[in-house]
Amino acid sequence: MLKNVQETEKNKVELVVVIDRAEFEAAVAGVFKKNAKKIQVPGFRKGKATRGIIEKFYGKGVFYEDALNELLPDAIDSAVKESGFIPVETPAITDADFEAEEGIVVKAAFTRRPDVKLGEYKGYEVTKYTVDATDADVDAELENVQKRYARTVSVDDRAVVDGDIADIDYEGFVDGVAFDGGKAEGHKLKIGSKQFIPGFEEQIIGHSKGEEFDIVVKFPEDYHSEELKGKEATFHIKLNAIEFEELPLLDDEFAKDASDFDTIAEYKADIKAKIEKRNADEADMRVGEELAEKLCAAIDAEIPEVMYEKETDLLVREHDMNLRQQGLSLEMLMQYTGMKMEDIRARYATMAVANVRKQLALAEIVKAEKIEADDASVEARFEELATQFGMKVEDVKARIDVEDIKSEVETLKAFEVVKNSAKVTEKTVTREELEAILNPEAAAAEEEKPKKKTTTKKTATKKAETEGEEKAEKPAAKRTCKPKTEKAEGEEAPKKTTRKTTKKADAE
């Protein structure tokens, strides 16, 4: 029962809750019954001491804490609902009086959702930039599929040329001393891939299978290893094998193998249609993001810091889950890059603020528009989640509270109000024009600086660092507030085939 509620400071609430003594005594008796067999009292066999003996030996309140923990969740939940405030964190127990005349008096404190003043949220003006699907885009998609159907052919009658795959053993020395990480066996190196430092791959060209030879290279001044920066190194190379990739012809037979179409023309048309849909979805997503930004700026509220912290926690967990799907983790990312958890959290600070402001704005729109989630919409969302997670609808319902689904549905409907009322101007642009529009400063800087080739050698560690950095820079969008986009399409799963091929050019 809620006895008293007061706001002790801005957005900080204290509740005084009274638990009926008879109800509490029943809970104490239940705790004793559950634990009696495990309690040892000197002079008694284990589990044979009475409640009175146990309380006399260990103290009258020996069972109070467990009994209170059984009753508090429902009591606090009921009191919070009665208070009318919405907590943004789990209420913390600050005091408990077991001797009060009216019963067990408990004090709990929590941070509440702030009062929000919502500005205008209808009629936003935005521009929808859509990129046309070009023949070059289709060719690029086809090339990716073509490479997946390539077969590797061994070479015995010539030396290595640019574009070949060289199977090598190597060991590196600086001043005649081998260095860590400079040795490998059976490494397959694509010549021209720029995987290794400048001059390494080029010096393998012209050598034949079975040869052993030395090459001399200089590590770049900006190399990631302090011990090797700017140092000249000698690598002893053994060339085990030479291979090249033979690509299939892009003809009707290829279309039949790689897709459900009978001709390459039909296959190209399908790829182009899918690229167009993908581009349209991306355009819709950008419009949604711009509307969300405008919405974030439309509220006035004193937002508690804990809301940003909790949202950051969620974003970091999502990032960790994404990394684990790639066989990595946050721990590995920090190990490889030297980043600390505070560095990772700092990357999400801006996004956390935007997400929280957007959620508060949408909650106000739900109230202003009197939006309610009907049963059909809730059921549809459960079915959508079941499909997404490959589960039965009943299992999803058992795991997710229906009130959470209702809130999510109402939030999505609130954003539809903003989206449907917006004044959208549509414009078709090239991919380059879009990049310049979205990031004008970067585009200007790119125009000014000379093109620079990658100079650092890639290793498994550097790959993990790069993948982790990319994820940290581009974290997943908040699930319930932004419009969703379809998964990119345009490539079919490869099928086994034996058919005519065309030899890939020696020089790429």
N, C-alpha and C positions, 0 to 999 in steps of 0.2 A: 504494500500500500504506500502511495506517495504521500508523505507528510508535508514536505516543503520543497520548493524549488526557487533558486535565486541565481541571478547572473552576477558572479563575483567580480568580473572584469570583462572587457570587451570580448564577446564570443566564448567566454568561459562560464560554465554552468555547474552548480553544485546541487545535488539532489539529497534529500533526507528521506530514507525509505524505512518503513517499519514492517518487520516480519512477525506474524502472529506467533506468540510463544508456544502455543500448543502444536502448531505446525513445525516449529523448530525442534521441540522435544521429540516429536515423531521422527524427524530426520536424524537426530542424535541417536535415538534407539536403533534406527536402521543402520547407521554407521557402526555402532557397537556390534550388532548382529553380523554384519559383513566381515568385520575385522577381528572378532573375539578369538577365533581359532589361531590367529597368527601372533597374538600378544603373549609375551613371556613376563610373568611376575615372579620374583623370588619367593620360594616356598610353595609354589603351585606348579603343577604340570602345565606345559604350554597349551593355551586354549581353555584351561579349566577355571580361570579366575572370573569372578562375577564382575559386573559393570561397576558396582560399588567399590570393590577391591581395587580394580584398575584405576578408577578415578581418585581413590584415596592415595594410591601409590604414585600415579603420574600427574595428578592434579585434576580438578573438577572440569576444566575446559579441554581435556585431552581429545575429545571428539568434536569440539565446537567448530574448528576450522573446516574439517571435512563436511560437516553437516551444513555449514553456511555456504560452502562452495556448491553444494547440491541445489540449494534454494535460490542463490543469488541470480543466476542467469535469467530465470523467468521473472523474478521480482524486479530486477533492474530494467529488463526489457519492457515490462508493463509500465514501470514508473517513467521511463523515457518517453514512451508513446503518450502517456497522460500529460507530460510536461509540455508537449507541443514543439519541442526543439528536435532538430535532426543532428545526431552526433556525427562527427567526421573521424572519430577514433573510438576505440573501445573504452567505455567508462572505467576509471580506476577507483578502487575502494580506498578511501583516505582515513576512515575510522569506523569502528564497530563497537557498540555498547551492548553487552550481553545482560546487563543488570537493570536496564531501564524498565520502568513500571509498565509501559504500554506494549513491551515486547522487545525484540532485537532491533536496535536502531543502527542503521548503516548509512554512512555518508559516501557518496560517489561523486566524482568530478569528471567532466569531459569538455572537449572543445566542440562547439556547435557549428553548423553551417551558417555562414554570415547572412545578414539581410542584404538583399541585392536590389539595386535600382536599375531597371532595364530601360534602355533608350529605344530608339527606333530600330525595328528589326525587319521591316518590310520595304520593298522597293529598292534594294541595293542595286547599283549599276556595276556590271562586270562585263569583261570581254572574254569570249570563248574562242581561244586560238586552236584551230584544228590543222594538223599536218596531213597533207595529201600523201597517199601511197604512190610511190614512184616505181618505175621499172627497175631502178637501181636497188630499191628496197627489196623488191621481189628477187632480183638476182642474188642479193646478199643472203636472203633466206634459203634460196636454192643451193647456194654454195655451201652453206652450213650442213644441209642435208646431204649434199654430194660428198662432203668430207667424211660424213658418218658411214657412207657406203664404200669408202676407199679401201683398197686392199694393199698390204705392204709387200713389196717385191724386193728380193735380195739381189745385190749387184756383185758380180765377181770379175767383170771384164773391163772395168774402168776405175779411175780414181774418184775421190769425193768431189762433188760439185755443190754449189749453193742450192739449198732446198733439200738435200739428202738428209737421212737420219744416220748418224755415225754412232756405232756401238763402241765405246772406248773405256779403257782403264786409264786413270791418270793419278799422278801424285805431284804436288807442288812443293817447291823449295824456295826459301828466301835466304840468301847468303849461305846456300848449301845445307840449310836445316829445314826439315819438313815441318809444316805448320798445321795446327788443328783445323779440321774441316777441309783440308786440301787434297783429300784422297778418296777415290771411289773406283769401283769395279763394275763393268757391265752397264755403264751409264749411257742411255740413249739420248743423244744431243741432236736436235733439229738445227742444221746449219742455216744461219740467217734469222734465227728466232731471237737473237740478242739476249739469250738466257745468261751467258757468261760475260765477263768483263771484256771491254774492247780489245780486239786483236786475237782473242782466243779461238773463236770459231773460224775466222778467216784463215788462220795458219793450219787448219786441218784440211782445208781444200787443197786438192792436188795429190794427197797421199792415198795409198792403196791398201786394201785389206791385208792384214798381217804385219804391216810396217810398225816399227817402233821408232820414235823420234822425240826431240825436245822442241818446245816452243817457249819464247820469252815474251812476257807481257808485263805491263805496269798497272798496279791497282790504282783506281781513281783517288783523287785527293779527298773525295766525299764518301769513300767506301765505308760501310757500316762498322767494320772492325778497326778499332784504333791501332792495333798492332800491324795492320797491313796497309793502312792509308799511304798512298804515294810510293809504296815499295815495289821494286822490280822483282819478279818471280820467274822461276824456270819450272815448267811443267813437263814431266816425262809422260809421253802418251803412247799407248798401245792401241792400234786400230783393229778391233776384233771383227767388225762386220760393217757393211754399207747397205743401206736400204733406201727405197723411195716409195712414196705413196702414189698409187695408180688410181685415178679417179674415173668413175663411170661416165659414159656419155649422157648428156641431158637430152634424152629423146623419149619417145612414147613408152619404150620398154622400161626406162627408169621410172617414169610416172606410175606404171603398173606396179613396180616393185616397192616404191616408196609411198604410195598413196592408194586411195580407192578410185582413182581416175584412170581412164584408158589412154589419154593423150597428155603430152606435156603442156599443151595450150590450156586444157581444162585445169590441170594441176596449178599452173601459174595463176589462172583466174581465181582459183580458190585461195591461194596464198595471198593474193592482192586483197581479196575481200576480207580475209582475216586480219591483215595489217590495217585496213581501213577501220575495222571494228575496234581493234586495239587502240588506234590513234584517237578514235571518237571517245572511247572509254577514258583514255588519259585526259582528253580535253574536259570531259565531264568532271573528272576527279580534280583537275586544277580549278575549275569553277567552284566546286565544293570547298576546296581549301581557301580560296579567296573570300568566299562568303563567310566561312568560319572565322577568318581573320577579322573581318568587319564586325562579326557578331561579338568576338572577344573584346573589341574596343567599345562596344555599345553598353557595357555594364559598369556600374559604380558600386564597389563593395570593398570592405576591409577584410581581405581574405587571410585566414590564419595560415601561418607558415607550414603547419602540420599537413595541410591539404596538398601543398606542393611536394612535401617530403614523401607522402604516401604515393602520389602519382609518379614520382621519380622511382620509388621502389618498384612499382608495377612495370615501368618502362625498362628498367634494368633487368628484371626477371624475364621479360619478353625477349630482350636482347640475348640473354643467356640461353634461352630456349632455342632461338634461331641459330646461335652458334653450335649448340649441341646437335642440331639437325645436320650440321656440316662436319660433325666429328670433332668439334672444338668445344671450348667452354670459356667463361670469363677468366677462370684461373689461368688457363693456357694463354689467353690474350695478354693478361697482365705479366705473365712470365716472359713471353716473347718480346713485348714492347716496352717493358719497364714501367707501364702505367700503374697507377694505384686506383683503388676503388673510388676515391674522391675525384680523380680525373675522369673516370667513366661517368660518374653521377653528374659532374659538371657539364658534360656534353648534352645531357638531357634536361638541364635546368630550364632552358627557354621553351622546349616542347611541353614540359610539365606545367609551366605557367599557362601556356595557351590552352592545353587540355582542360585544366581546372576552370579557367574563365569560361570556356565554351560549355562545359557541363553545367555551370551555374546559370549561364544565359539560357540554355535550352530548358532547364528546369523551370525558369520563370515563364518561358513561352508556353510550356505545358499548362501552367496555372492560368496564364492570360487567355489562352485559347480554349481552356477547359477541355483539354485533350484527355481521352480515356482509351485504354487499350481494350478493345473488344475481344471476346473469346476466340473468334476466328483468327485474329491477328496473332494472338498469343500461341494458339495451336500451330499456326503456320511457322512461327519462329522456332518452336520446339522441333518441328519436322525438319526445318532448315539446319538446325544444329545437329540433329541426328544424322542427316546425310553428310554433313561436313565432317563429323567425327567417326562415321561408320558405325553408329550405335543404333539400338532400338529406341524409339521415342520414349517408351516407358523408362528405360535406363537413364536417359537424359533428364526426364522429369524427377527421377529419384535423386539426381545429383545437383540440380539447379532449382533454387526456390522460384516458385511461380511469380512472386512479387518482384524479383529481380528481372524476370523476363518482361513483365508488364512495364516496369520502369524503362527498360531498354526499348521496347516497342514505342512507348510514348515519346521517348527522346528522339527516335528516328522520325516519328510523325511531326515533331516540333521542327526538326530541321527541314522537312518537306515544306512546311509553311514558309520558311525563309527562302528556300530554293524556288518554290512555285511563284512567289511574289517578286522575285528578282527581275530586273530589266537586263537581259543578256544580249549583247551585240556579238554576232558571230563573224569570225575572220579566218580565212585560210592562209597559212604561212608555210614556209619551208622549215625543215628541222633546224637549219642554221639560224634563221630569223627567230624561231621560237627560243633557242638557247640565248640569243642576244637579248630578247625581251625579258626572259626570266631572270637572267643574271647579267645585266649590262656592264657592271664593273669588271667581271671576269672576262667578258667578251672583249672589252677594251684592252685589258691587260694582255690577253692572248694575241691580239693584233700587234701589240708593240714588241713583245718578246720574240727572240729567234726560236725556231723549233729545236728542241733538245731531245736527244735520244737517251733511253734508259742505259745507265752505266753499271748498275750494281748487279752482281750475280744473284740469281734467285735460288733459294734453298727451301726446304720444307718449312723451316722456321720463318723465313721471310714471307712465304705464302700464307702461313697462318696469321702473321702480323697484318698483311695486306687485307685478307678477308675479314679479319676482326675489325680493322680500321674502317673498312667500307661499311660494315654493319653499324658501327658506332656513329658514323656520319649520317647514315640513312636508316634510322630505326623505323620499325613498323608503325603505321598510323594507328591512332586510337580506334578501337573496334566500333564503338557505338555512336560516335559523333560524326565521322566522316562518311560520305557516300562510298560504297564499295565499287571496285573495278573488277571486271572479269579477268581471269588468268590469261596471260598472253598466249596466243595460239599461232599456228602457222607451220608447225613441223609435225610430221608423223613419225611414229616409232619405226626404227629400221627393221627390215625383214631380210632374212638370208637369201642371197641370190648368187647365181653364177651366170655371168653374161659378158658381152663384149665391153671393153673398157678402152679409155684413151690414156696414153702415157702423159703424166704431168711434166710440164716443161722443166728442164734442168735448172734454169735460172729463173727465180721468182721475181 
